[in-house]
Amino acid sequence: MNKENFTDFIRELKERNDIVEVIGSYIKLERRGYNYWACCPFHHEKTPSFSINAADRYYHCFGCGASGDVIGFIKNYENVDFMQAVQILAARAKMEVPAYDERSAEEAAEKKKKRDRLAALMKDAARFYFGNLYSGRADAHLAYLQQRGISPSTARKFGIGASLDYASLPSHLLAQGYTPEECAESGTCSRTEEGRLIDAEGERLIIPIINNMDEVIAFGGRLLKKSDRAKYKNTRETLLFNKSRTLYNINLVKKERRAGGLASIILVEGYMDAISLYEAGFHGVVASMGTSLTKEQARLLKRYTDNVFISYDGDFAGQKANLRGLDILKQEGLKVRVVPLPEGFDPDDVIRRQGAQGYQACLDQAMPLIDFRLLAARRKYDLTKTDEKRDYVAEALSVVRDAESATEREELLRRISSETGVSIASLARDLESLPAPAAAQAPQPVLPREDDVSRERKAARFVLAACLLDKPYARQCDLSALSFEDPAHTTVAGYVMKARREGAVRASGIFDLLPADGELAEILDLDYGDNLDSPAAQKYFTDCLAVLRRPLLTAEIARLQTAYQSAQTAAEKGDILMRINRYTKELKSLSSGGKV
């Protein structure tokens, strides 16, 4: 298929995937007038600023500037590339994705082919491991699962398998037609110093790591006997697997949410904790696989819930780095509660020793993150010793400083006062005298102030917004008579002129030509409220045209005056004078441009 035909396919794909229906299947929408609104899924906010223009088939957040068409939404929400987003939408519309033979598409197709091969290899490897588990040769693996209380049905649901040695997996994959290079690139195999392929998870219990698209992207392995090697090991990062963007069991959580049974998610550290909780009936559980939480993981969680219970090991309170990492969840707008576990216990220990009821009791005692940080500080000090009590007060006040309300601060100060005997008044004075935290002093990114933007740029944005969104007063505007300094402005103008010639202007088409941030976001921001639709908008549009047109006329008059001096004949001079007069009259007729 050539580029033109592929473009036609993309156009049809967008038409058959109504943007309101698609986005509405992910987030709750509210209709207001002609648009649909929601809290933005790409940044934390309490007041909806995420708008869907159903007629023009695009979305735009007036808070963070995120914009795009239906393909762009799927890319950002599902964290996939362009072709994967196309495939998701094509499957939804029951369309077949055609091949596309342009050079850039060839590269994309080659990458997709490579990715598909690796995904197929991972699936075959998972089946091989699973087959091993019930082959009659994996007694140690089955005994371990039984010891951990994992039933055969749960083992099947998670695809748990067994590696029996170091040689059989590479041999199996090569027999299936995969190349040695593909085996190594997938992460399932590694090479010895002699270059021989071996199973990277040899002799371990195998836990497939599956993404939210139900693809096996990596494997975790657990040693079954004592060794100086790491007890748990993941296959390395690959084209399929990026640990910082992955949460274990997100695939089953996604199914749980779609079934309507997910009010919150429990976040644990390891995949065995997640499997044990699932076995005990706690199905909304994911694991960070032992890594420090990342913003990508927090955003992935935010897609499925607003409420997260942190259920790390019982000694977690002493881990300052992990406690700080949880702030990432709050920054993404998640309501975070921490589950206190008995000292030295992990969730799996609680399940095995106290059962589901015992773990539910811990869950019922979950506390807000700030309360848990205070508890963690309290555990570190002996308050019968004066110096340690003072150290505790200092650390506790640094925790209280992060409270979100005066009520919360007062409650926490009352608790510290009760623990230490220091008066609330003294604690409050010390709290006020604390230096501002470094993070609060760091400069925050801000939008350009009005006086930071030139009159010409502001005028260009308004004119282009009115034309791109096809406002009636802008339809006769001749954009070819205007000149734009910003390449993005030139691109928008060119798109509008081409769309007019072809019949109709749809703002969604601009996302095929420009990134959805930067100047395009600034232009789309003008669609907020009645900026483009108020009674004064048409007059402001005329003023903006004047601002853009006047420098062009001035420059053209100056050029003609120079040309007049070098004209050789009376006819040439007469023609130039007529044009100078015409442009001079037009220049005088333009208003001052108003307050632009």
Backbone torsions as a table, in degrees:
resi	resn	phi	psi	omega
1	MET	NA	135.4	178.9
2	ASN	-84.7	175.7	-174.7
3	LYS	-61.0	-41.3	-177.4
4	GLU	-62.7	-43.8	-179.8
5	ASN	-67.8	-36.7	177.8
6	PHE	-65.8	-38.2	176.5
7	THR	-61.5	-40.4	177.6
8	ASP	-62.5	-39.6	178.9
9	PHE	-63.1	-45.2	-180.0
10	ILE	-61.4	-40.0	178.8
11	ARG	-61.6	-44.8	179.5
12	GLU	-66.7	-37.7	178.7
13	LEU	-58.7	-43.7	179.4
14	LYS	-66.6	-38.0	-179.3
15	GLU	-67.2	-34.6	-177.0
16	ARG	-87.4	-4.8	173.9
17	ASN	-116.4	89.7	-179.6
18	ASP	-58.6	123.8	-172.3
19	ILE	-63.2	-33.6	179.0
20	VAL	-67.4	-44.3	-179.8
21	GLU	-65.2	-42.0	-178.6
22	VAL	-65.0	-52.4	-178.5
23	ILE	-65.5	-36.9	179.4
24	GLY	-64.7	-18.9	176.7
25	SER	-79.1	-11.6	179.5
26	TYR	-106.4	-40.6	-176.3
27	ILE	-133.6	158.0	-178.8
28	LYS	-78.0	129.0	-178.4
29	LEU	-112.9	151.5	175.6
30	GLU	-128.4	128.9	-178.2
31	ARG	-84.8	131.9	174.4
32	ARG	-135.6	109.6	-177.9
33	GLY	64.3	-128.1	-178.7
34	TYR	-87.0	-13.4	-175.0
35	ASN	-109.2	165.5	174.3
36	TYR	-114.2	142.8	-174.6
37	TRP	-127.3	153.7	177.1
38	ALA	-160.6	164.6	168.6
39	CYS	-71.1	135.4	-173.0
40	CYS	-63.6	130.0	177.6
41	PRO	-77.5	-5.6	-175.2
42	PHE	-105.8	-3.1	172.3
43	HIS	-157.5	161.8	-176.9
44	HIS	-79.7	130.2	175.0
45	GLU	-157.6	153.1	179.3
46	LYS	-102.2	-25.8	178.8
47	THR	-108.2	126.7	-176.1
48	PRO	-58.9	126.7	174.4
49	SER	-132.3	7.8	179.7
50	PHE	-93.7	117.0	-172.7
51	SER	-120.1	140.7	175.4
52	ILE	-114.1	120.0	174.8
53	ASN	-89.6	100.2	-174.1
54	ALA	-65.8	-37.7	-176.8
55	ALA	-67.1	-44.0	-177.8
56	ASP	-93.5	-2.7	170.6
57	ARG	61.4	51.3	173.5
58	TYR	-147.5	163.2	175.7
59	TYR	-118.6	155.3	176.5
60	HIS	-154.5	133.9	175.5
61	CYS	-100.3	121.0	-179.6
62	PHE	-80.5	-0.3	176.0
63	GLY	-94.6	-55.3	-176.0
64	CYS	-105.4	-9.0	177.6
65	GLY	87.7	0.9	178.2
66	ALA	-61.1	131.7	-177.2
67	SER	-144.7	161.6	173.8
68	GLY	160.1	179.5	175.7
69	ASP	-96.9	-167.3	-175.3
70	VAL	-65.5	-32.9	177.0
71	ILE	-67.8	-42.0	178.9
72	GLY	-61.3	-37.4	179.3
73	PHE	-64.1	-46.8	-179.6
74	ILE	-62.2	-41.5	178.2
75	LYS	-55.7	-49.7	-175.0
76	ASN	-74.4	-40.0	-174.8
77	TYR	-75.6	-42.4	-178.3
78	GLU	-88.8	-3.8	179.5
79	ASN	57.1	52.2	-179.2
80	VAL	-126.7	169.5	178.0
81	ASP	-86.9	-179.3	-173.3
82	PHE	-59.4	-49.0	-175.6
83	MET	-68.2	-33.3	176.4
84	GLN	-66.6	-38.9	177.1
85	ALA	-63.8	-41.7	176.9
86	VAL	-59.6	-42.3	-179.8
87	GLN	-64.7	-39.8	178.5
88	ILE	-62.2	-45.7	-178.7
89	LEU	-71.0	-35.5	178.4
90	ALA	-64.8	-41.3	177.7
91	ALA	-63.9	-37.4	179.4
92	ARG	-65.2	-37.8	-178.9
93	ALA	-93.1	3.7	-178.4
94	LYS	56.5	48.4	177.2
95	MET	-115.7	149.9	177.2
96	GLU	-96.3	129.6	-179.6
97	VAL	-78.1	120.9	-178.3
98	PRO	-81.1	163.5	173.5
99	ALA	-77.6	154.6	-176.9
100	TYR	-138.2	121.6	-164.7
101	ASP	-102.8	17.6	174.2
102	GLU	-73.8	162.3	-175.3
103	ARG	-58.0	-50.3	-178.8
104	SER	-63.0	-37.0	179.3
105	ALA	-70.3	-32.8	176.6
106	GLU	-62.3	-42.0	178.5
107	GLU	-64.0	-44.5	178.6
108	ALA	-63.5	-40.4	-179.6
109	ALA	-66.2	-37.5	179.1
110	GLU	-65.8	-41.1	178.0
111	LYS	-65.6	-41.2	178.3
112	LYS	-63.9	-42.2	179.5
113	LYS	-61.0	-43.4	179.6
114	LYS	-64.1	-43.5	179.3
115	ARG	-63.1	-43.8	180.0
116	ASP	-62.2	-39.1	178.6
117	ARG	-63.8	-44.4	179.7
118	LEU	-65.4	-39.4	178.8
119	ALA	-63.8	-40.9	177.9
120	ALA	-64.9	-41.0	178.5
121	LEU	-61.1	-44.8	-179.6
122	MET	-62.3	-39.3	178.4
123	LYS	-64.6	-43.1	177.9
124	ASP	-64.4	-39.6	178.4
125	ALA	-63.9	-41.5	179.0
126	ALA	-62.0	-41.0	177.9
127	ARG	-65.2	-39.0	178.7
128	PHE	-62.3	-48.5	179.4
129	TYR	-61.2	-43.7	-178.8
130	PHE	-62.7	-41.5	176.9
131	GLY	-61.0	-37.2	178.2
132	ASN	-60.0	-38.2	-174.1
133	LEU	-59.6	-33.3	-177.6
134	TYR	-113.8	29.5	-178.5
135	SER	-88.9	-5.8	-174.6
136	GLY	87.1	-0.1	-179.2
137	ARG	-115.2	9.9	-175.1
138	ALA	-120.4	44.1	-177.6
139	ASP	-58.7	-39.6	-178.5
140	ALA	-65.6	-39.2	179.3
141	HIS	-66.0	-45.3	179.6
142	LEU	-65.6	-37.1	178.5
143	ALA	-64.3	-38.9	178.9
144	TYR	-63.9	-44.3	179.3
145	LEU	-62.0	-40.9	178.7
146	GLN	-64.3	-41.8	177.9
147	GLN	-60.0	-38.2	180.0
148	ARG	-82.2	-3.1	177.6
149	GLY	78.5	23.1	-179.5
150	ILE	-92.2	118.3	-177.5
151	SER	-76.2	159.0	176.7
152	PRO	-57.9	-36.9	-179.3
153	SER	-66.0	-39.5	177.4
154	THR	-70.0	-38.8	177.4
155	ALA	-59.7	-40.6	177.8
156	ARG	-66.9	-42.0	-178.6
157	LYS	-59.9	-37.6	-179.1
158	PHE	-91.3	-3.8	178.7
159	GLY	68.8	27.3	-177.0
160	ILE	-63.1	139.9	-176.9
161	GLY	-138.4	-168.3	-176.8
162	ALA	-140.1	135.6	168.0
163	SER	-100.3	122.5	-174.7
164	LEU	-92.2	-22.4	-176.9
165	ASP	-163.0	-166.1	-178.0
166	TYR	-102.4	-10.7	-170.8
167	ALA	-106.8	-29.0	-169.2
168	SER	-70.0	-35.9	179.6
169	LEU	-63.6	-51.7	177.7
170	PRO	-56.0	-42.0	179.5
171	SER	-61.3	-42.5	179.4
172	HIS	-63.0	-46.4	-177.2
173	LEU	-66.1	-41.0	178.0
174	LEU	-64.1	-36.9	178.6
175	ALA	-68.1	-25.3	178.2
176	GLN	-80.7	-3.7	176.6
177	GLY	102.4	3.4	178.3
178	TYR	-81.0	146.9	-178.8
179	THR	-83.1	159.9	175.8
180	PRO	-57.3	-37.1	179.6
181	GLU	-63.7	-42.2	179.1
182	GLU	-64.8	-39.0	178.5
183	CYS	-60.5	-42.6	-179.9
184	ALA	-72.1	-41.7	-177.9
185	GLU	-65.7	-27.8	-179.4
186	SER	-72.0	-19.5	-176.6
187	GLY	87.9	-11.0	179.8
188	THR	-69.9	-28.6	-178.1
189	CYS	-121.8	150.9	172.8
190	SER	-128.4	172.0	-177.4
191	ARG	-113.2	141.6	173.5
192	THR	-76.4	175.0	178.1
193	GLU	-61.2	-27.0	178.6
194	GLU	-83.8	-3.8	179.2
195	GLY	92.1	5.9	-178.9
196	ARG	-80.6	138.1	177.6
197	LEU	-75.2	132.9	174.4
198	ILE	-134.5	159.6	177.0
199	ASP	-67.0	121.1	-178.4
200	ALA	-67.1	-19.8	-179.6
201	GLU	-115.1	32.4	-173.3
202	GLY	-52.5	132.7	174.6
203	GLU	64.6	29.2	179.1
204	ARG	-116.2	160.3	165.1
205	LEU	-72.4	132.8	-172.2
206	ILE	-106.0	128.4	176.6
207	ILE	-118.2	108.6	177.2
208	PRO	-64.9	138.6	174.7
209	ILE	-103.6	118.7	-170.8
210	ILE	-118.0	134.2	-177.8
211	ASN	-85.4	-177.2	-177.0
212	ASN	-73.8	-2.7	174.7
213	MET	-102.8	14.6	178.8
214	ASP	64.4	29.3	176.0
215	GLU	-102.8	135.7	171.3
216	VAL	-74.0	118.7	-174.7
217	ILE	-114.3	-15.9	-179.4
218	ALA	-165.1	176.2	175.5
219	PHE	-132.6	143.2	168.5
220	GLY	-105.9	147.1	179.9
221	GLY	-131.2	141.2	-179.7
222	ARG	-121.7	121.5	177.1
223	LEU	-64.2	147.2	-178.1
224	LEU	-106.3	-8.7	178.2
225	LYS	-135.5	158.0	-176.9
226	LYS	-61.8	139.0	-177.9
227	SER	-161.2	162.4	174.9
228	ASP	-82.9	-1.2	176.2
229	ARG	-82.5	162.9	-180.0
230	ALA	-61.9	137.1	-178.8
231	LYS	-63.5	-45.0	178.4
232	TYR	-112.9	142.8	-179.0
233	LYS	-149.1	132.0	173.5
234	ASN	-100.0	150.6	170.2
235	THR	-64.6	156.7	-172.8
236	ARG	-69.8	167.0	178.3
237	GLU	-70.3	142.0	-174.9
238	THR	-141.0	-171.6	174.1
239	LEU	-58.3	-30.2	-179.7
240	LEU	-90.0	-31.9	-165.4
241	PHE	-117.2	118.4	172.0
242	ASN	-126.2	108.0	-172.0
243	LYS	-58.4	-36.6	-176.1
244	SER	-69.9	-14.4	179.7
245	ARG	-110.0	13.1	-172.3
246	THR	-122.8	142.4	170.8
247	LEU	-126.6	129.2	-179.2
248	TYR	-67.8	135.9	179.0
249	ASN	77.4	13.2	178.9
250	ILE	-64.7	-25.6	179.6
251	ASN	-65.2	-42.8	178.6
252	LEU	-75.3	-31.5	175.0
253	VAL	-63.2	-40.2	178.1
254	LYS	-60.1	-43.3	177.8
255	LYS	-64.1	-39.2	180.0
256	GLU	-62.8	-41.4	-179.7
257	ARG	-66.5	-43.1	-179.5
258	ARG	-64.1	-27.7	177.3
259	ALA	-79.3	-5.4	175.5
260	GLY	85.4	12.8	-175.4
261	GLY	-110.8	37.4	-174.1
262	LEU	-131.5	102.4	177.4
263	ALA	-95.7	-24.2	-178.2
264	SER	-156.1	169.0	177.6
265	ILE	-127.1	136.8	173.9
266	ILE	-94.8	128.1	179.6
267	LEU	-106.9	119.4	178.2
268	VAL	-116.5	175.0	-175.5
269	GLU	-87.5	-39.5	-172.6
270	GLY	-122.0	158.5	-177.3
271	TYR	-68.6	-28.5	177.2
272	MET	-68.0	-34.4	173.6
273	ASP	-62.1	-43.1	-179.8
274	ALA	-63.4	-42.8	-179.1
275	ILE	-66.2	-41.3	179.8
276	SER	-63.6	-43.1	178.4
277	LEU	-65.1	-40.1	178.1
278	TYR	-61.7	-44.4	178.3
279	GLU	-57.7	-35.3	-177.6
280	ALA	-82.9	-0.1	176.4
281	GLY	105.2	0.3	179.1
282	PHE	-95.2	87.0	-169.6
283	HIS	-81.4	-22.2	179.7
284	GLY	-87.2	69.7	-175.6
285	VAL	-135.0	138.8	175.1
286	VAL	-133.7	162.5	178.8
287	ALA	-125.4	141.1	177.2
288	SER	-84.9	0.1	177.4
289	MET	59.6	33.4	172.9
290	GLY	82.5	-4.2	-178.5
291	THR	-86.7	158.1	170.8
292	SER	-64.8	141.3	-177.5
293	LEU	-62.7	143.3	178.1
294	THR	-116.7	163.8	178.1
295	LYS	-62.5	-36.7	179.1
296	GLU	-63.1	-40.0	178.1
297	GLN	-67.5	-38.3	178.0
298	ALA	-63.2	-42.0	179.2
299	ARG	-67.6	-34.0	176.8
300	LEU	-63.7	-42.9	176.2
301	LEU	-61.1	-41.9	-176.2
302	LYS	-61.0	-25.3	178.9
303	ARG	-65.0	-27.1	-170.9
304	TYR	-110.4	-16.5	-178.7
305	THR	-162.4	165.0	171.5
306	ASP	-107.5	-6.4	-173.4
307	ASN	-122.5	122.7	-178.1
308	VAL	-124.9	130.5	173.0
309	PHE	-103.7	121.2	178.2
310	ILE	-88.0	121.4	-177.8
311	SER	-129.5	72.8	178.4
312	TYR	-90.3	-175.0	-177.2
313	ASP	-63.2	161.6	-176.9
314	GLY	-64.7	-24.3	177.2
315	ASP	-90.8	11.6	-177.3
316	PHE	-60.5	-30.8	-176.4
317	ALA	-58.5	-28.0	-178.6
318	GLY	-85.7	-1.4	-175.4
319	GLN	-95.2	91.8	-175.2
320	LYS	-58.7	-40.4	-177.0
321	ALA	-61.4	-44.0	179.9
322	ASN	-65.2	-38.7	178.6
323	LEU	-62.0	-43.2	178.4
324	ARG	-65.2	-35.0	-179.0
325	GLY	-62.1	-28.3	-178.6
326	LEU	-68.5	-19.2	177.5
327	ASP	-61.7	-24.5	177.3
328	ILE	-59.4	-38.1	179.5
329	LEU	-64.7	-42.8	179.5
330	LYS	-65.6	-37.8	-180.0
331	GLN	-63.0	-26.2	178.5
332	GLU	-90.8	9.4	173.8
333	GLY	86.0	15.9	178.9
334	LEU	-88.8	142.1	174.3
335	LYS	-84.9	115.8	-171.1
336	VAL	-108.9	129.6	172.5
337	ARG	-128.6	143.3	-176.4
338	VAL	-108.2	132.9	-177.6
339	VAL	-91.8	114.2	178.5
340	PRO	-76.5	129.2	178.0
341	LEU	-114.3	156.1	175.7
342	PRO	-55.7	145.3	-178.0
343	GLU	-54.5	127.1	177.7
344	GLY	85.3	-4.6	179.4
345	PHE	-94.5	148.1	166.5
346	ASP	-110.8	171.8	-177.2
347	PRO	-54.9	-38.2	179.8
348	ASP	-64.2	-38.4	177.2
349	ASP	-60.4	-43.6	-179.2
350	VAL	-62.8	-44.3	-179.6
351	ILE	-61.6	-45.4	-175.4
352	ARG	-71.0	-32.6	-175.0
353	ARG	-96.0	-31.0	-175.1
354	GLN	-120.3	-4.7	177.6
355	GLY	75.0	-178.2	-178.3
356	ALA	-61.6	-36.6	-179.7
357	GLN	-64.4	-39.4	178.7
358	GLY	-63.3	-41.8	178.7
359	TYR	-69.1	-37.7	178.3
360	GLN	-61.1	-36.1	177.0
361	ALA	-62.0	-40.5	176.0
362	CYS	-64.2	-42.8	-179.5
363	LEU	-61.3	-38.6	-179.6
364	ASP	-66.3	-21.5	-179.5
365	GLN	-94.5	7.6	-178.8
366	ALA	-56.5	142.6	-176.0
367	MET	-127.6	156.0	176.5
368	PRO	-55.5	152.2	-175.7
369	LEU	-56.0	-41.0	-176.7
370	ILE	-67.0	-35.0	177.0
371	ASP	-66.7	-38.2	-179.9
372	PHE	-69.1	-36.8	177.0
373	ARG	-62.5	-37.7	178.0
374	LEU	-67.4	-41.3	177.1
375	LEU	-62.0	-42.4	179.5
376	ALA	-61.6	-39.8	177.7
377	ALA	-66.0	-39.9	-178.0
378	ARG	-62.8	-37.0	-176.8
379	ARG	-66.6	-16.5	-173.4
380	LYS	-86.6	-14.5	-169.0
381	TYR	-123.9	148.8	172.5
382	ASP	-96.7	104.9	-173.1
383	LEU	-75.1	-3.6	174.4
384	THR	-79.2	-11.8	178.7
385	LYS	-102.5	127.8	-173.0
386	THR	-57.6	-46.8	-176.8
387	ASP	-65.5	-38.7	179.8
388	GLU	-71.4	-33.1	176.9
389	LYS	-63.5	-41.5	178.4
390	ARG	-64.3	-41.5	178.3
391	ASP	-62.8	-39.7	178.6
392	TYR	-63.1	-44.6	179.8
393	VAL	-58.7	-43.8	-179.3
394	ALA	-62.3	-44.8	-179.5
395	GLU	-69.7	-39.2	-179.4
396	ALA	-63.5	-39.8	179.4
397	LEU	-65.8	-33.5	177.5
398	SER	-66.8	-27.0	174.7
399	VAL	-74.2	-46.8	-178.0
400	VAL	-60.0	-32.9	-179.5
401	ARG	-55.8	-27.8	-177.5
402	ASP	-86.8	1.2	-179.9
403	ALA	-61.0	146.6	-173.8
404	GLU	-86.4	-13.8	-177.9
405	SER	-144.3	160.3	177.9
406	ALA	-64.9	-35.4	178.9
407	THR	-62.3	-44.7	-179.9
408	GLU	-65.0	-41.2	178.7
409	ARG	-61.2	-44.4	-178.9
410	GLU	-63.1	-41.9	179.6
411	GLU	-62.6	-42.9	-179.5
412	LEU	-69.0	-37.8	177.3
413	LEU	-64.1	-37.5	178.2
414	ARG	-63.0	-38.6	178.9
415	ARG	-66.2	-44.0	179.3
416	ILE	-63.9	-39.7	178.8
417	SER	-61.5	-42.0	-179.7
418	SER	-65.6	-36.2	-178.1
419	GLU	-74.7	-33.6	-170.4
420	THR	-109.8	-18.7	-175.9
421	GLY	82.9	0.3	176.9
422	VAL	-80.0	137.4	-175.9
423	SER	-66.6	151.4	178.8
424	ILE	-61.6	-37.6	-179.4
425	ALA	-61.6	-43.6	179.4
426	SER	-65.3	-43.2	178.7
427	LEU	-61.2	-41.3	-179.5
428	ALA	-63.4	-40.5	178.6
429	ARG	-64.9	-42.9	178.7
430	ASP	-64.4	-36.5	178.7
431	LEU	-63.6	-41.9	179.9
432	GLU	-65.3	-30.0	-176.7
433	SER	-86.3	-3.7	178.9
434	LEU	-64.8	139.9	175.4
435	PRO	-68.0	151.6	178.8
436	ALA	-62.7	140.7	178.3
437	PRO	-64.4	152.1	-177.1
438	ALA	-57.5	-38.1	-177.7
439	ALA	-63.3	-34.8	-178.6
440	ALA	-72.3	-24.8	-178.9
441	GLN	-84.8	-14.6	-178.0
442	ALA	-67.7	140.3	179.3
443	PRO	-63.4	136.1	178.7
444	GLN	-98.4	143.4	176.8
445	PRO	-65.7	134.8	-179.9
446	VAL	-130.2	154.7	174.5
447	LEU	-69.9	151.7	178.3
448	PRO	-58.3	137.1	174.2
449	ARG	-69.7	157.2	-178.1
450	GLU	-55.4	-38.1	-177.4
451	ASP	-79.8	-4.1	174.7
452	ASP	-85.8	-11.2	-176.6
453	VAL	-106.7	127.9	-178.7
454	SER	-64.3	156.1	178.4
455	ARG	-60.1	-38.2	-178.6
456	GLU	-65.1	-41.0	-179.7
457	ARG	-67.9	-43.1	178.1
458	LYS	-61.8	-41.6	-179.6
459	ALA	-65.7	-42.5	179.9
460	ALA	-61.9	-42.6	179.9
461	ARG	-60.8	-44.4	-177.5
462	PHE	-66.9	-45.2	179.5
463	VAL	-60.2	-45.7	-178.1
464	LEU	-68.8	-36.8	177.0
465	ALA	-62.4	-45.4	-179.6
466	ALA	-64.0	-37.6	179.4
467	CYS	-74.7	-43.0	-178.7
468	LEU	-64.0	-37.4	-180.0
469	LEU	-92.5	10.1	169.4
470	ASP	56.7	47.6	175.8
471	LYS	-70.9	139.5	-174.7
472	PRO	-53.2	-40.4	-177.0
473	TYR	-71.5	-11.5	-177.4
474	ALA	-102.6	-4.1	-171.3
475	ARG	-68.6	-25.5	179.9
476	GLN	-94.0	2.5	-178.4
477	CYS	-69.0	127.1	178.6
478	ASP	-90.6	94.8	-177.6
479	LEU	-67.8	-21.3	178.9
480	SER	-68.8	-17.7	179.1
481	ALA	-86.6	0.9	-179.4
482	LEU	-113.4	156.1	179.0
483	SER	-121.6	135.4	-178.3
484	PHE	-120.8	133.0	-179.4
485	GLU	-78.4	-37.2	-176.3
486	ASP	-78.9	127.9	178.6
487	PRO	-57.4	-33.9	178.6
488	ALA	-65.0	-38.3	178.0
489	HIS	-64.8	-41.8	178.6
490	THR	-61.7	-40.0	179.1
491	THR	-64.1	-44.0	179.4
492	VAL	-63.0	-45.4	179.9
493	ALA	-60.4	-45.0	178.8
494	GLY	-61.6	-40.1	178.8
495	TYR	-63.8	-44.5	-179.0
496	VAL	-61.9	-45.6	-178.9
497	MET	-63.2	-41.3	178.9
498	LYS	-66.2	-42.4	-179.8
499	ALA	-64.1	-36.7	177.9
500	ARG	-64.3	-41.2	-180.0
501	ARG	-64.9	-31.5	-177.4
502	GLU	-88.5	-3.9	173.2
503	GLY	130.2	-47.1	-175.2
504	ALA	-152.9	146.9	179.5
505	VAL	-97.3	121.6	173.8
506	ARG	-121.4	124.0	-175.9
507	ALA	-61.9	-27.4	-176.1
508	SER	-60.4	-28.8	-177.8
509	GLY	-67.3	-20.3	-176.8
510	ILE	-68.9	-22.1	-177.5
511	PHE	-72.1	-13.2	174.0
512	ASP	-77.5	-15.1	-173.4
513	LEU	-112.6	-26.0	-174.3
514	LEU	-132.6	148.3	171.5
515	PRO	-65.5	150.3	-171.5
516	ALA	-83.0	14.5	176.6
517	ASP	-118.3	-165.1	177.2
518	GLY	62.7	-133.3	-174.8
519	GLU	-64.2	-35.5	179.9
520	LEU	-62.7	-40.8	177.2
521	ALA	-63.1	-39.6	178.7
522	GLU	-63.0	-39.9	179.7
523	ILE	-66.3	-45.4	-178.5
524	LEU	-69.4	-26.5	177.4
525	ASP	-58.5	-25.3	-177.5
526	LEU	-72.1	-8.8	178.0
527	ASP	-82.6	6.3	-179.3
528	TYR	-78.5	140.0	178.4
529	GLY	59.1	-136.1	-178.8
530	ASP	-110.4	25.8	179.7
531	ASN	-51.3	-42.4	-176.0
532	LEU	-99.2	-6.3	-173.6
533	ASP	-121.5	1.0	-178.8
534	SER	-73.3	161.8	177.7
535	PRO	-56.2	-27.6	-178.0
536	ALA	-85.8	-7.5	-173.6
537	ALA	-63.0	-41.0	-178.2
538	GLN	-64.6	-42.1	177.9
539	LYS	-63.7	-41.9	179.2
540	TYR	-64.6	-37.2	177.9
541	PHE	-60.8	-44.1	178.2
542	THR	-62.1	-41.4	178.3
543	ASP	-62.9	-39.2	179.6
544	CYS	-66.4	-40.6	176.8
545	LEU	-59.3	-40.8	179.3
546	ALA	-62.6	-42.1	179.3
547	VAL	-60.0	-39.3	-178.4
548	LEU	-78.8	-32.3	-173.7
549	ARG	-82.3	-35.4	-173.7
550	ARG	-59.2	-45.8	178.9
551	PRO	-61.6	-34.9	179.0
552	LEU	-65.3	-44.8	179.9
553	LEU	-64.3	-42.6	-179.7
554	THR	-60.7	-44.2	180.0
555	ALA	-66.3	-38.0	-179.2
556	GLU	-68.8	-39.5	177.6
557	ILE	-62.6	-42.8	178.9
558	ALA	-62.3	-40.1	179.2
559	ARG	-64.9	-41.2	-179.1
560	LEU	-68.7	-35.1	177.8
561	GLN	-63.6	-37.8	176.0
562	THR	-66.5	-42.1	179.6
563	ALA	-63.8	-35.1	179.7
564	TYR	-61.3	-38.2	-177.5
565	GLN	-65.5	-30.3	-176.9
566	SER	-100.6	2.6	179.9
567	ALA	-65.7	140.7	-174.2
568	GLN	-94.3	-28.3	-174.1
569	THR	-122.2	161.2	178.7
570	ALA	-64.3	-35.1	-179.7
571	ALA	-64.9	-41.5	179.5
572	GLU	-63.7	-44.7	-178.4
573	LYS	-64.2	-38.3	179.5
574	GLY	-63.9	-42.5	179.5
575	ASP	-63.5	-41.5	-179.4
576	ILE	-66.5	-41.2	-179.9
577	LEU	-62.4	-40.3	178.3
578	MET	-60.0	-42.2	-178.9
579	ARG	-69.6	-38.5	176.9
580	ILE	-61.1	-44.3	-179.4
581	ASN	-63.4	-41.6	-178.5
582	ARG	-63.3	-45.2	-178.7
583	TYR	-70.3	-34.1	178.4
584	THR	-64.4	-43.1	177.5
585	LYS	-62.1	-42.5	178.8
586	GLU	-63.0	-39.3	179.9
587	LEU	-63.6	-41.6	179.8
588	LYS	-68.8	-31.5	-177.9
589	SER	-73.6	-20.7	179.3
590	LEU	-70.4	140.6	177.0
591	SER	-71.0	176.4	-179.7
592	SER	-71.2	-5.2	179.8
593	GLY	97.3	-3.2	178.4
594	GLY	61.0	-163.5	179.9
595	LYS	-90.1	87.9	-179.9
596	VAL	-107.8	NA	NA
